[in-house]
Amino acid sequence: MPSTADTTVLDLPPGFTLVQLRELGDAFAHACEIAQEQGGGTLVWVRRYDLVEFAVVLEPDEALASARRAHFAGMNAIGDAIAAHCPPEREVAFRWPDTILFEGGLIGGLRLGWPQDCAEGQVPDWLVLGVMLRTADLSHVETGLAPESTALFAEGFELVDANALIESFARHLMTTFDRWKERGFQAVAQDFFERLPKGKAGERRAIDANGDLLVHAPLDKGPAMRTELVAQLHKAQWYDPAFGAPKLV
């Protein structure tokens, strides 16, 4: 059962309202269910030992097609939060568009939710950013069965402070939206690309107004190669719905 908690449980910036779920809850699904009623700034947190799992409700002010670019603000915010709390000289990287890698291993990802009855040209009443990071050690997994996965415990986090990661995410998210407002979305896109694998020399990358990835090959003056954002978000290739956790790969 959910409970609206005093925000002193987490040191969140002004404007956030904390809702806690029991261990078997689904932060992303619950945030989508209550988003209309609770409104922007609602942060749903499931307190689990094996995952850092939370979701936050946003209230966009632009049409759905372009508002989905908030996904990249969320990715940047969680990337910055992990980098701020991880051991030194460790790499936080992304796989397009929603997978989070730590030292090359899949550690989690981000889901984006929106009202399914909202047309692309309409302003949605809400968006939900749902974050999930694996914390538990993978020592129980037979050697070789998940060579491309990792967990925070396995990467030098002696004690994973979920509170600190969530608090840091909230602050970085606000900073990222301020950066977007002041410098335009290109600044957000550039920060996101910094954590993607490097492209070919001379390759030009951009994020379209609807969130699609555009890639121009070196010296190519024709149309860019397009990778659709929405199709990839629906796949959520990092997420295993059967276990409600990041995939073991």
Summary of the structure (lengths in Angstrom):
residues: 249
radius of gyration: 17.8
end to end distance: 32.0
largest distance: 56.8
contacts: 764
relative contact order: 0.17
helix: 31%
strand: 25%
